[in-house]
């Protein structure tokens, strides 16, 4: 490990202040080192917008969750990416008498898609550039917000002066995205948790929620997904061929001690759930997933991590393969279809978990200063990109003026 750290190639850039829907680029000198097995390129970027309820308080655009590699710009050969914000700038939850209150610094914040480009890590004078931001709208062209939906399963929203805010039945805490060839895209939400389909003009087409009628009709999503841990919904989604796969951020509460994670399979044509699979977290030191990306049909790359930085942190990329895993919806030896009690399955000889293989330990290559890696994209068979959710720079542990975007090339192991 010491040899890797001492020989690691690292390139750092700064992405400067921008006006919304406009572009600015700032380039800084970089530090370069070489290593035969891994190449890491770090870009640091920051942009500002004014919160709507306090024009004197500048908050940096951030909260990036989800990442999509769009392709290569044919003109300048730069790499094109799409990310998005989550529910907006908010402070740590406050617990009082068994209830959790969440302070929102901008109750009118409208979640948005963010497009940016970076030049190739191989270029001598690399740069990063914000290309555009696009606000997201509901089915009726209503402005979407990041406010919680329901007092039953979500935190109580308050402003920075501890005054209660209204719930928003259409509110979204978006954490992941995946694009279709027609430029429409799906996003994973933590509140429902929901799967939300948007058109190419950033307007909501449809939304799939956990539903009580799922067991009878197959419409919607299994209702027990609504029992997810607070703020631990669909953290990762991936599209492989005609199927969408949704990954919860953490195990369902009654499955936490088992360390098993659920993968939901949705047929995009029928919009019906066609599978559910289980995989097991590496160990009890990790408790959440950061994002997921499709490698090929039935195979995925995921981020597993804990909520720490430094030597005690754990941030790893794992390959998940469901091709030989048992589909809970077709397992006949036990009545487990749509069943949330799966502890007995783990000892059943006829039941198979999805395979789970480490691809790269990010801490070993010096990426131990990010608490929340919440976006992952695959560029080619040995190159991936990740992005940091810096909580808009407003929480205790967040970085005030920057988020990290990193490209990693693993020469040792292909996907």
TORKOL-4160 file (C-alpha; in steps of 0.2 Angstrom, whole numbers, padded with zeros to 4 digits, m for minus):
415
<pt num="1" X="0000" Y="0000" Z="0000"/>
<pt num="2" X="0014" Y="0012" Z="0004"/>
<pt num="3" X="0021" Y="0009" Z="m0013"/>
<pt num="4" X="0005" Y="0013" Z="m0021"/>
<pt num="5" X="0003" Y="0029" Z="m0012"/>
<pt num="6" X="0021" Y="0035" Z="m0015"/>
<pt num="7" X="0020" Y="0032" Z="m0034"/>
<pt num="8" X="0002" Y="0037" Z="m0037"/>
<pt num="9" X="m0002" Y="0048" Z="m0051"/>
<pt num="10" X="m0013" Y="0063" Z="m0045"/>
<pt num="11" X="m0019" Y="0078" Z="m0055"/>
<pt num="12" X="m0029" Y="0092" Z="m0046"/>
<pt num="13" X="m0039" Y="0106" Z="m0054"/>
<pt num="14" X="m0051" Y="0119" Z="m0048"/>
<pt num="15" X="m0068" Y="0123" Z="m0055"/>
<pt num="16" X="m0072" Y="0141" Z="m0051"/>
<pt num="17" X="m0088" Y="0151" Z="m0047"/>
<pt num="18" X="m0101" Y="0151" Z="m0060"/>
<pt num="19" X="m0118" Y="0160" Z="m0063"/>
<pt num="20" X="m0132" Y="0148" Z="m0065"/>
<pt num="21" X="m0134" Y="0141" Z="m0083"/>
<pt num="22" X="m0117" Y="0149" Z="m0088"/>
<pt num="23" X="m0100" Y="0143" Z="m0090"/>
<pt num="24" X="m0083" Y="0147" Z="m0081"/>
<pt num="25" X="m0067" Y="0138" Z="m0081"/>
<pt num="26" X="m0052" Y="0140" Z="m0070"/>
<pt num="27" X="m0036" Y="0130" Z="m0072"/>
<pt num="28" X="m0023" Y="0128" Z="m0059"/>
<pt num="29" X="m0006" Y="0119" Z="m0059"/>
<pt num="30" X="m0006" Y="0101" Z="m0055"/>
<pt num="31" X="0005" Y="0088" Z="m0046"/>
<pt num="32" X="0009" Y="0073" Z="m0057"/>
<pt num="33" X="0016" Y="0056" Z="m0051"/>
<pt num="34" X="0017" Y="0039" Z="m0060"/>
<pt num="35" X="0011" Y="0022" Z="m0055"/>
<pt num="36" X="0010" Y="0006" Z="m0065"/>
<pt num="37" X="m0006" Y="0000" Z="m0058"/>
<pt num="38" X="m0018" Y="0014" Z="m0054"/>
<pt num="39" X="m0020" Y="0032" Z="m0061"/>
<pt num="40" X="m0030" Y="0045" Z="m0051"/>
<pt num="41" X="m0035" Y="0062" Z="m0058"/>
<pt num="42" X="m0043" Y="0073" Z="m0045"/>
<pt num="43" X="m0054" Y="0089" Z="m0050"/>
<pt num="44" X="m0059" Y="0101" Z="m0036"/>
<pt num="45" X="m0074" Y="0112" Z="m0041"/>
<pt num="46" X="m0085" Y="0125" Z="m0033"/>
<pt num="47" X="m0099" Y="0136" Z="m0039"/>
<pt num="48" X="m0111" Y="0147" Z="m0030"/>
<pt num="49" X="m0130" Y="0152" Z="m0030"/>
<pt num="50" X="m0140" Y="0162" Z="m0018"/>
<pt num="51" X="m0153" Y="0154" Z="m0007"/>
<pt num="52" X="m0170" Y="0161" Z="m0010"/>
<pt num="53" X="m0174" Y="0165" Z="0008"/>
<pt num="54" X="m0158" Y="0174" Z="0012"/>
<pt num="55" X="m0149" Y="0184" Z="m0002"/>
<pt num="56" X="m0135" Y="0188" Z="0010"/>
<pt num="57" X="m0130" Y="0170" Z="0012"/>
<pt num="58" X="m0120" Y="0162" Z="m0002"/>
<pt num="59" X="m0121" Y="0143" Z="m0003"/>
<pt num="60" X="m0110" Y="0133" Z="m0015"/>
<pt num="61" X="m0119" Y="0122" Z="m0027"/>
<pt num="62" X="m0116" Y="0104" Z="m0022"/>
<pt num="63" X="m0125" Y="0089" Z="m0015"/>
<pt num="64" X="m0120" Y="0079" Z="m0030"/>
<pt num="65" X="m0128" Y="0062" Z="m0030"/>
<pt num="66" X="m0128" Y="0051" Z="m0046"/>
<pt num="67" X="m0116" Y="0051" Z="m0061"/>
<pt num="68" X="m0118" Y="0047" Z="m0080"/>
<pt num="69" X="m0104" Y="0047" Z="m0093"/>
<pt num="70" X="m0112" Y="0055" Z="m0108"/>
<pt num="71" X="m0097" Y="0052" Z="m0120"/>
<pt num="72" X="m0083" Y="0061" Z="m0129"/>
<pt num="73" X="m0085" Y="0078" Z="m0136"/>
<pt num="74" X="m0081" Y="0076" Z="m0154"/>
<pt num="75" X="m0074" Y="0094" Z="m0156"/>
<pt num="76" X="m0062" Y="0095" Z="m0141"/>
<pt num="77" X="m0061" Y="0077" Z="m0136"/>
<pt num="78" X="m0066" Y="0081" Z="m0118"/>
<pt num="79" X="m0076" Y="0069" Z="m0107"/>
<pt num="80" X="m0094" Y="0074" Z="m0104"/>
<pt num="81" X="m0104" Y="0070" Z="m0088"/>
<pt num="82" X="m0121" Y="0072" Z="m0080"/>
<pt num="83" X="m0124" Y="0073" Z="m0062"/>
<pt num="84" X="m0138" Y="0080" Z="m0051"/>
<pt num="85" X="m0141" Y="0088" Z="m0034"/>
<pt num="86" X="m0151" Y="0080" Z="m0020"/>
<pt num="87" X="m0164" Y="0089" Z="m0010"/>
<pt num="88" X="m0155" Y="0105" Z="m0007"/>
<pt num="89" X="m0144" Y="0113" Z="0007"/>
<pt num="90" X="m0149" Y="0106" Z="0024"/>
<pt num="91" X="m0141" Y="0104" Z="0041"/>
<pt num="92" X="m0139" Y="0089" Z="0052"/>
<pt num="93" X="m0156" Y="0082" Z="0059"/>
<pt num="94" X="m0161" Y="0088" Z="0077"/>
<pt num="95" X="m0168" Y="0075" Z="0088"/>
<pt num="96" X="m0181" Y="0080" Z="0101"/>
<pt num="97" X="m0193" Y="0069" Z="0111"/>
<pt num="98" X="m0190" Y="0055" Z="0099"/>
<pt num="99" X="m0194" Y="0065" Z="0083"/>
<pt num="100" X="m0182" Y="0071" Z="0070"/>
<pt num="101" X="m0182" Y="0089" Z="0063"/>
<pt num="102" X="m0172" Y="0093" Z="0047"/>
<pt num="103" X="m0167" Y="0111" Z="0045"/>
<pt num="104" X="m0168" Y="0117" Z="0026"/>
<pt num="105" X="m0159" Y="0132" Z="0022"/>
<pt num="106" X="m0168" Y="0134" Z="0005"/>
<pt num="107" X="m0186" Y="0128" Z="0006"/>
<pt num="108" X="m0189" Y="0133" Z="m0012"/>
<pt num="109" X="m0174" Y="0124" Z="m0019"/>
<pt num="110" X="m0178" Y="0115" Z="m0035"/>
<pt num="111" X="m0167" Y="0099" Z="m0038"/>
<pt num="112" X="m0158" Y="0100" Z="m0054"/>
<pt num="113" X="m0147" Y="0091" Z="m0067"/>
<pt num="114" X="m0129" Y="0097" Z="m0070"/>
<pt num="115" X="m0119" Y="0095" Z="m0085"/>
<pt num="116" X="m0100" Y="0097" Z="m0086"/>
<pt num="117" X="m0085" Y="0092" Z="m0095"/>
<pt num="118" X="m0067" Y="0088" Z="m0091"/>
<pt num="119" X="m0053" Y="0086" Z="m0102"/>
<pt num="120" X="m0044" Y="0070" Z="m0104"/>
<pt num="121" X="m0032" Y="0066" Z="m0089"/>
<pt num="122" X="m0019" Y="0062" Z="m0102"/>
<pt num="123" X="m0018" Y="0080" Z="m0108"/>
<pt num="124" X="m0005" Y="0092" Z="m0103"/>
<pt num="125" X="m0016" Y="0107" Z="m0098"/>
<pt num="126" X="m0032" Y="0098" Z="m0092"/>
<pt num="127" X="m0048" Y="0108" Z="m0086"/>
<pt num="128" X="m0065" Y="0106" Z="m0080"/>
<pt num="129" X="m0080" Y="0116" Z="m0086"/>
<pt num="130" X="m0099" Y="0117" Z="m0081"/>
<pt num="131" X="m0109" Y="0117" Z="m0096"/>
<pt num="132" X="m0127" Y="0119" Z="m0090"/>
<pt num="133" X="m0140" Y="0116" Z="m0076"/>
<pt num="134" X="m0158" Y="0111" Z="m0079"/>
<pt num="135" X="m0171" Y="0112" Z="m0065"/>
<pt num="136" X="m0183" Y="0097" Z="m0063"/>
<pt num="137" X="m0202" Y="0099" Z="m0065"/>
<pt num="138" X="m0217" Y="0089" Z="m0060"/>
<pt num="139" X="m0230" Y="0081" Z="m0072"/>
<pt num="140" X="m0240" Y="0098" Z="m0071"/>
<pt num="141" X="m0225" Y="0108" Z="m0075"/>
<pt num="142" X="m0225" Y="0112" Z="m0056"/>
<pt num="143" X="m0208" Y="0116" Z="m0048"/>
<pt num="144" X="m0202" Y="0101" Z="m0039"/>
<pt num="145" X="m0194" Y="0103" Z="m0021"/>
<pt num="146" X="m0183" Y="0093" Z="m0010"/>
<pt num="147" X="m0195" Y="0094" Z="0005"/>
<pt num="148" X="m0201" Y="0078" Z="0013"/>
<pt num="149" X="m0217" Y="0070" Z="0008"/>
<pt num="150" X="m0225" Y="0063" Z="0024"/>
<pt num="151" X="m0225" Y="0065" Z="0042"/>
<pt num="152" X="m0227" Y="0046" Z="0044"/>
<pt num="153" X="m0210" Y="0041" Z="0037"/>
<pt num="154" X="m0200" Y="0057" Z="0035"/>
<pt num="155" X="m0192" Y="0070" Z="0046"/>
<pt num="156" X="m0201" Y="0085" Z="0051"/>
<pt num="157" X="m0195" Y="0100" Z="0039"/>
<pt num="158" X="m0190" Y="0116" Z="0048"/>
<pt num="159" X="m0181" Y="0132" Z="0042"/>
<pt num="160" X="m0165" Y="0139" Z="0049"/>
<pt num="161" X="m0175" Y="0148" Z="0063"/>
<pt num="162" X="m0184" Y="0132" Z="0068"/>
<pt num="163" X="m0200" Y="0136" Z="0061"/>
<pt num="164" X="m0210" Y="0121" Z="0053"/>
<pt num="165" X="m0211" Y="0120" Z="0035"/>
<pt num="166" X="m0225" Y="0112" Z="0025"/>
<pt num="167" X="m0223" Y="0094" Z="0018"/>
<pt num="168" X="m0223" Y="0092" Z="m0001"/>
<pt num="169" X="m0232" Y="0077" Z="m0007"/>
<pt num="170" X="m0222" Y="0078" Z="m0023"/>
<pt num="171" X="m0205" Y="0081" Z="m0014"/>
<pt num="172" X="m0190" Y="0072" Z="m0020"/>
<pt num="173" X="m0173" Y="0068" Z="m0012"/>
<pt num="174" X="m0165" Y="0062" Z="m0028"/>
<pt num="175" X="m0149" Y="0051" Z="m0026"/>
<pt num="176" X="m0146" Y="0042" Z="m0043"/>
<pt num="177" X="m0149" Y="0042" Z="m0061"/>
<pt num="178" X="m0148" Y="0032" Z="m0077"/>
<pt num="179" X="m0151" Y="0037" Z="m0095"/>
<pt num="180" X="m0161" Y="0028" Z="m0109"/>
<pt num="181" X="m0155" Y="0029" Z="m0127"/>
<pt num="182" X="m0170" Y="0041" Z="m0131"/>
<pt num="183" X="m0163" Y="0054" Z="m0118"/>
<pt num="184" X="m0176" Y="0051" Z="m0106"/>
<pt num="185" X="m0170" Y="0046" Z="m0089"/>
<pt num="186" X="m0174" Y="0037" Z="m0072"/>
<pt num="187" X="m0170" Y="0044" Z="m0055"/>
<pt num="188" X="m0169" Y="0035" Z="m0038"/>
<pt num="189" X="m0177" Y="0044" Z="m0024"/>
<pt num="190" X="m0175" Y="0042" Z="m0005"/>
<pt num="191" X="m0192" Y="0047" Z="0002"/>
<pt num="192" X="m0204" Y="0035" Z="m0006"/>
<pt num="193" X="m0192" Y="0027" Z="m0010"/>
<pt num="194" X="m0198" Y="0030" Z="m0028"/>
<pt num="195" X="m0192" Y="0027" Z="m0046"/>
<pt num="196" X="m0195" Y="0043" Z="m0056"/>
<pt num="197" X="m0195" Y="0044" Z="m0075"/>
<pt num="198" X="m0191" Y="0061" Z="m0083"/>
<pt num="199" X="m0192" Y="0066" Z="m0102"/>
<pt num="200" X="m0178" Y="0074" Z="m0111"/>
<pt num="201" X="m0185" Y="0091" Z="m0106"/>
<pt num="202" X="m0183" Y="0087" Z="m0088"/>
<pt num="203" X="m0202" Y="0085" Z="m0084"/>
<pt num="204" X="m0208" Y="0070" Z="m0074"/>
<pt num="205" X="m0217" Y="0057" Z="m0084"/>
<pt num="206" X="m0221" Y="0045" Z="m0071"/>
<pt num="207" X="m0217" Y="0039" Z="m0053"/>
<pt num="208" X="m0217" Y="0022" Z="m0046"/>
<pt num="209" X="m0220" Y="0021" Z="m0027"/>
<pt num="210" X="m0221" Y="0007" Z="m0014"/>
<pt num="211" X="m0239" Y="0002" Z="m0015"/>
<pt num="212" X="m0251" Y="m0008" Z="m0004"/>
<pt num="213" X="m0259" Y="m0015" Z="m0020"/>
<pt num="214" X="m0243" Y="m0022" Z="m0026"/>
<pt num="215" X="m0246" Y="m0040" Z="m0019"/>
<pt num="216" X="m0263" Y="m0041" Z="m0028"/>
<pt num="217" X="m0260" Y="m0032" Z="m0044"/>
<pt num="218" X="m0241" Y="m0030" Z="m0047"/>
<pt num="219" X="m0243" Y="m0011" Z="m0049"/>
<pt num="220" X="m0230" Y="m0001" Z="m0041"/>
<pt num="221" X="m0216" Y="m0007" Z="m0030"/>
<pt num="222" X="m0217" Y="m0019" Z="m0015"/>
<pt num="223" X="m0224" Y="m0010" Z="m0001"/>
<pt num="224" X="m0211" Y="m0015" Z="0012"/>
<pt num="225" X="m0198" Y="m0004" Z="0003"/>
<pt num="226" X="m0207" Y="0010" Z="0012"/>
<pt num="227" X="m0200" Y="0003" Z="0028"/>
<pt num="228" X="m0183" Y="0008" Z="0023"/>
<pt num="229" X="m0172" Y="0017" Z="0036"/>
<pt num="230" X="m0175" Y="0036" Z="0036"/>
<pt num="231" X="m0165" Y="0044" Z="0022"/>
<pt num="232" X="m0159" Y="0027" Z="0015"/>
<pt num="233" X="m0169" Y="0025" Z="m0001"/>
<pt num="234" X="m0164" Y="0021" Z="m0019"/>
<pt num="235" X="m0146" Y="0027" Z="m0018"/>
<pt num="236" X="m0141" Y="0018" Z="m0034"/>
<pt num="237" X="m0150" Y="0013" Z="m0050"/>
<pt num="238" X="m0143" Y="0006" Z="m0066"/>
<pt num="239" X="m0150" Y="0001" Z="m0083"/>
<pt num="240" X="m0145" Y="m0015" Z="m0092"/>
<pt num="241" X="m0153" Y="m0018" Z="m0108"/>
<pt num="242" X="m0172" Y="m0017" Z="m0105"/>
<pt num="243" X="m0171" Y="m0019" Z="m0086"/>
<pt num="244" X="m0169" Y="m0006" Z="m0072"/>
<pt num="245" X="m0160" Y="m0011" Z="m0056"/>
<pt num="246" X="m0163" Y="m0001" Z="m0040"/>
<pt num="247" X="m0151" Y="m0003" Z="m0025"/>
<pt num="248" X="m0156" Y="0003" Z="m0007"/>
<pt num="249" X="m0143" Y="0013" Z="0002"/>
<pt num="250" X="m0144" Y="0001" Z="0017"/>
<pt num="251" X="m0152" Y="m0015" Z="0022"/>
<pt num="252" X="m0171" Y="m0014" Z="0027"/>
<pt num="253" X="m0172" Y="m0012" Z="0046"/>
<pt num="254" X="m0177" Y="m0030" Z="0050"/>
<pt num="255" X="m0162" Y="m0036" Z="0039"/>
<pt num="256" X="m0149" Y="m0025" Z="0046"/>
<pt num="257" X="m0141" Y="m0038" Z="0057"/>
<pt num="258" X="m0139" Y="m0049" Z="0042"/>
<pt num="259" X="m0130" Y="m0036" Z="0032"/>
<pt num="260" X="m0140" Y="m0041" Z="0016"/>
<pt num="261" X="m0144" Y="m0028" Z="0003"/>
<pt num="262" X="m0159" Y="m0029" Z="m0009"/>
<pt num="263" X="m0158" Y="m0027" Z="m0028"/>
<pt num="264" X="m0175" Y="m0023" Z="m0036"/>
<pt num="265" X="m0177" Y="m0028" Z="m0055"/>
<pt num="266" X="m0190" Y="m0018" Z="m0065"/>
<pt num="267" X="m0194" Y="m0022" Z="m0083"/>
<pt num="268" X="m0195" Y="m0005" Z="m0092"/>
<pt num="269" X="m0208" Y="m0010" Z="m0105"/>
<pt num="270" X="m0221" Y="m0018" Z="m0093"/>
<pt num="271" X="m0215" Y="m0007" Z="m0078"/>
<pt num="272" X="m0218" Y="m0022" Z="m0068"/>
<pt num="273" X="m0205" Y="m0029" Z="m0055"/>
<pt num="274" X="m0198" Y="m0045" Z="m0062"/>
<pt num="275" X="m0185" Y="m0049" Z="m0049"/>
<pt num="276" X="m0177" Y="m0046" Z="m0032"/>
<pt num="277" X="m0160" Y="m0052" Z="m0027"/>
<pt num="278" X="m0149" Y="m0051" Z="m0012"/>
<pt num="279" X="m0131" Y="m0048" Z="m0009"/>
<pt num="280" X="m0121" Y="m0047" Z="0007"/>
<pt num="281" X="m0111" Y="m0032" Z="0013"/>
<pt num="282" X="m0092" Y="m0035" Z="0015"/>
<pt num="283" X="m0093" Y="m0034" Z="0034"/>
<pt num="284" X="m0101" Y="m0024" Z="0048"/>
<pt num="285" X="m0088" Y="m0009" Z="0046"/>
<pt num="286" X="m0098" Y="m0004" Z="0031"/>
<pt num="287" X="m0117" Y="0001" Z="0031"/>
<pt num="288" X="m0121" Y="0009" Z="0015"/>
<pt num="289" X="m0120" Y="0009" Z="m0004"/>
<pt num="290" X="m0115" Y="0025" Z="m0013"/>
<pt num="291" X="m0120" Y="0021" Z="m0031"/>
<pt num="292" X="m0122" Y="0008" Z="m0044"/>
<pt num="293" X="m0117" Y="0006" Z="m0063"/>
<pt num="294" X="m0121" Y="m0007" Z="m0076"/>
<pt num="295" X="m0105" Y="m0017" Z="m0082"/>
<pt num="296" X="m0115" Y="m0028" Z="m0093"/>
<pt num="297" X="m0131" Y="m0038" Z="m0092"/>
<pt num="298" X="m0133" Y="m0045" Z="m0074"/>
<pt num="299" X="m0116" Y="m0037" Z="m0068"/>
<pt num="300" X="m0114" Y="m0021" Z="m0059"/>
<pt num="301" X="m0101" Y="m0010" Z="m0050"/>
<pt num="302" X="m0106" Y="m0003" Z="m0034"/>
<pt num="303" X="m0098" Y="0008" Z="m0020"/>
<pt num="304" X="m0098" Y="0001" Z="m0003"/>
<pt num="305" X="m0093" Y="0013" Z="0011"/>
<pt num="306" X="m0095" Y="0019" Z="0029"/>
<pt num="307" X="m0098" Y="0037" Z="0035"/>
<pt num="308" X="m0079" Y="0041" Z="0039"/>
<pt num="309" X="m0064" Y="0049" Z="0032"/>
<pt num="310" X="m0045" Y="0045" Z="0036"/>
<pt num="311" X="m0038" Y="0028" Z="0041"/>
<pt num="312" X="m0054" Y="0021" Z="0049"/>
<pt num="313" X="m0064" Y="0025" Z="0033"/>
<pt num="314" X="m0070" Y="0011" Z="0021"/>
<pt num="315" X="m0073" Y="0015" Z="0003"/>
<pt num="316" X="m0072" Y="0001" Z="m0010"/>
<pt num="317" X="m0079" Y="m0003" Z="m0027"/>
<pt num="318" X="m0086" Y="m0021" Z="m0029"/>
<pt num="319" X="m0092" Y="m0031" Z="m0044"/>
<pt num="320" X="m0110" Y="m0038" Z="m0041"/>
<pt num="321" X="m0116" Y="m0053" Z="m0052"/>
<pt num="322" X="m0134" Y="m0058" Z="m0051"/>
<pt num="323" X="m0134" Y="m0071" Z="m0065"/>
<pt num="324" X="m0133" Y="m0086" Z="m0054"/>
<pt num="325" X="m0142" Y="m0078" Z="m0039"/>
<pt num="326" X="m0159" Y="m0084" Z="m0033"/>
<pt num="327" X="m0173" Y="m0073" Z="m0039"/>
<pt num="328" X="m0184" Y="m0070" Z="m0023"/>
<pt num="329" X="m0200" Y="m0069" Z="m0034"/>
<pt num="330" X="m0197" Y="m0087" Z="m0041"/>
<pt num="331" X="m0190" Y="m0096" Z="m0026"/>
<pt num="332" X="m0201" Y="m0111" Z="m0024"/>
<pt num="333" X="m0194" Y="m0120" Z="m0009"/>
<pt num="334" X="m0201" Y="m0107" Z="0003"/>
<pt num="335" X="m0215" Y="m0094" Z="0003"/>
<pt num="336" X="m0203" Y="m0079" Z="0000"/>
<pt num="337" X="m0211" Y="m0071" Z="m0014"/>
<pt num="338" X="m0213" Y="m0053" Z="m0009"/>
<pt num="339" X="m0208" Y="m0058" Z="0009"/>
<pt num="340" X="m0198" Y="m0046" Z="0019"/>
<pt num="341" X="m0192" Y="m0060" Z="0031"/>
<pt num="342" X="m0177" Y="m0068" Z="0023"/>
<pt num="343" X="m0165" Y="m0074" Z="0037"/>
<pt num="344" X="m0170" Y="m0092" Z="0035"/>
<pt num="345" X="m0165" Y="m0091" Z="0017"/>
<pt num="346" X="m0146" Y="m0088" Z="0020"/>
<pt num="347" X="m0144" Y="m0106" Z="0027"/>
<pt num="348" X="m0154" Y="m0114" Z="0013"/>
<pt num="349" X="m0144" Y="m0124" Z="0001"/>
<pt num="350" X="m0155" Y="m0120" Z="m0013"/>
<pt num="351" X="m0153" Y="m0101" Z="m0011"/>
<pt num="352" X="m0139" Y="m0091" Z="m0019"/>
<pt num="353" X="m0134" Y="m0074" Z="m0015"/>
<pt num="354" X="m0127" Y="m0062" Z="m0029"/>
<pt num="355" X="m0108" Y="m0064" Z="m0030"/>
<pt num="356" X="m0098" Y="m0050" Z="m0023"/>
<pt num="357" X="m0080" Y="m0047" Z="m0028"/>
<pt num="358" X="m0069" Y="m0032" Z="m0023"/>
<pt num="359" X="m0063" Y="m0023" Z="m0038"/>
<pt num="360" X="m0053" Y="m0008" Z="m0030"/>
<pt num="361" X="m0050" Y="m0002" Z="m0013"/>
<pt num="362" X="m0051" Y="0017" Z="m0014"/>
<pt num="363" X="m0043" Y="0021" Z="0003"/>
<pt num="364" X="m0028" Y="0011" Z="m0003"/>
<pt num="365" X="m0025" Y="0022" Z="m0017"/>
<pt num="366" X="m0026" Y="0038" Z="m0006"/>
<pt num="367" X="m0045" Y="0042" Z="m0008"/>
<pt num="368" X="m0049" Y="0043" Z="0010"/>
<pt num="369" X="m0054" Y="0061" Z="0012"/>
<pt num="370" X="m0072" Y="0060" Z="0006"/>
<pt num="371" X="m0085" Y="0055" Z="0018"/>
<pt num="372" X="m0099" Y="0053" Z="0005"/>
<pt num="373" X="m0095" Y="0046" Z="m0013"/>
<pt num="374" X="m0112" Y="0046" Z="m0021"/>
<pt num="375" X="m0109" Y="0045" Z="m0039"/>
<pt num="376" X="m0101" Y="0032" Z="m0050"/>
<pt num="377" X="m0099" Y="0030" Z="m0069"/>
<pt num="378" X="m0090" Y="0018" Z="m0080"/>
<pt num="379" X="m0080" Y="0025" Z="m0094"/>
<pt num="380" X="m0072" Y="0009" Z="m0101"/>
<pt num="381" X="m0066" Y="m0008" Z="m0096"/>
<pt num="382" X="m0054" Y="m0001" Z="m0083"/>
<pt num="383" X="m0058" Y="0017" Z="m0080"/>
<pt num="384" X="m0072" Y="0024" Z="m0069"/>
<pt num="385" X="m0077" Y="0041" Z="m0062"/>
<pt num="386" X="m0084" Y="0045" Z="m0045"/>
<pt num="387" X="m0091" Y="0061" Z="m0037"/>
<pt num="388" X="m0092" Y="0068" Z="m0020"/>
<pt num="389" X="m0108" Y="0074" Z="m0011"/>
<pt num="390" X="m0102" Y="0088" Z="0000"/>
<pt num="391" X="m0119" Y="0093" Z="0007"/>
<pt num="392" X="m0118" Y="0110" Z="m0001"/>
<pt num="393" X="m0104" Y="0114" Z="0011"/>
<pt num="394" X="m0116" Y="0118" Z="0025"/>
<pt num="395" X="m0114" Y="0103" Z="0037"/>
<pt num="396" X="m0100" Y="0101" Z="0050"/>
<pt num="397" X="m0090" Y="0088" Z="0041"/>
<pt num="398" X="m0092" Y="0095" Z="0023"/>
<pt num="399" X="m0080" Y="0105" Z="0013"/>
<pt num="400" X="m0085" Y="0123" Z="0012"/>
<pt num="401" X="m0080" Y="0128" Z="m0006"/>
<pt num="402" X="m0078" Y="0112" Z="m0016"/>
<pt num="403" X="m0083" Y="0095" Z="m0021"/>
<pt num="404" X="m0071" Y="0082" Z="m0028"/>
<pt num="405" X="m0073" Y="0073" Z="m0045"/>
<pt num="406" X="m0061" Y="0059" Z="m0048"/>
<pt num="407" X="m0056" Y="0048" Z="m0063"/>
<pt num="408" X="m0048" Y="0032" Z="m0059"/>
<pt num="409" X="m0039" Y="0020" Z="m0071"/>
<pt num="410" X="m0036" Y="0003" Z="m0064"/>
<pt num="411" X="m0022" Y="m0005" Z="m0075"/>
<pt num="412" X="m0022" Y="m0021" Z="m0065"/>
<pt num="413" X="m0040" Y="m0027" Z="m0067"/>
<pt num="414" X="m0053" Y="m0025" Z="m0080"/>
<pt num="415" X="m0071" Y="m0024" Z="m0077"/>
